[in-house]
Amino acid sequence: DLIIKDYIPPTPIAADNLIGHFLFGITNSQTSTTICNGKILMEDYKLKLKLDPEEIYRKSNELAKNLWKRI
């Protein structure tokens, strides 16, 4: 699995500030590409997945009802 982040550091990256860049910069930067199990899921900031919004809403509604029954 691989992600490619779009990170332009506001200050130079050095050994003594690398963790700060990672925690506060790189992790919050935009993801441009995502590859999982050799399949490109996102490329150039665009999802490559075939999603059906109606099916997602239907399934979410069903799962929410089941969750509320358990609570």
Secondary structure, DSSP 4 states (H G I P E B T S, - for coil): -EEEEE---SS---TTTHHHHHHHTGGGSEEEEEEETTEEEEETTEE-----HHHHHHHHHHHHHHHHHH-
